[in-house]
């Protein structure tokens, strides 16, 4: 007795082959997979792998790896379904990130980060100077508010 079983999945045809006791996968009329699958689920998993979008890894600098909010180098690995991007840091930390928190890792962008760091250093220095100036001021104390009684 011969069993006939066929199914369509993502444009592929999954067909039971009695002589080989397994499932064959076809795309149009050509056999798509060299080896047979033992289950339909195995066929679907193979097809999912073949039809999965392929992404090119892109070198990036992203904000918010780990516990701090610092910018760190890494790679963008794929697009998420919700408009976000999957990224991985050089340490291997993986997360989904907002594209607005990701810039390309280029010499131009690294140069701009250097300028930003210089500006932040200047700002920090000015804040320190400001604090020093404020520390030299005479502040109001409560005893200055008490009326002096003269006998």
C-alpha positions, 0 to 999 in steps of 0.5 A: 500500500502506498501512502500519498501525503503532500503539504504546502508551506511558505511556497515549498511542497512537502511530499511523503516518499514511500520508497525512502520512508521520509519527506522530500521538500520541493521548490517548484519542481526541483528537490530543495533539500538533499536529505529526507526529513522524518517529520513535517515539523522537521521540514518546516524548521528547515524551510523556516531556516531557508526563508529567514531574512538574511542580514548583514552585520553592521559596525555600530556605536550604541547607547545603553549597553549594560547598566550605564548610558554610555556609548559603546561599540558593537554590531547591529545583527538584525531587524526586529519586527517592531522597528527596533534593531538587535545589537550585540556589544563587543563583550557579547551583550545582546539587546533590542535597541531603538535605532535613534540610539545607534550610530554607524561606527565610522571615522567621522562619527568617532571624530564627532564623539571626540569633539563631544568628549572635549565639550563635556570636559570643558563643561565639567571644568566650568562646573568645577570652577563655578563650584569653587567660586560659589564656595568663596561666597559668604552665605546667609546664616540664621544668626545674621537674622537675629536682632542684636539686643544692646543694653 
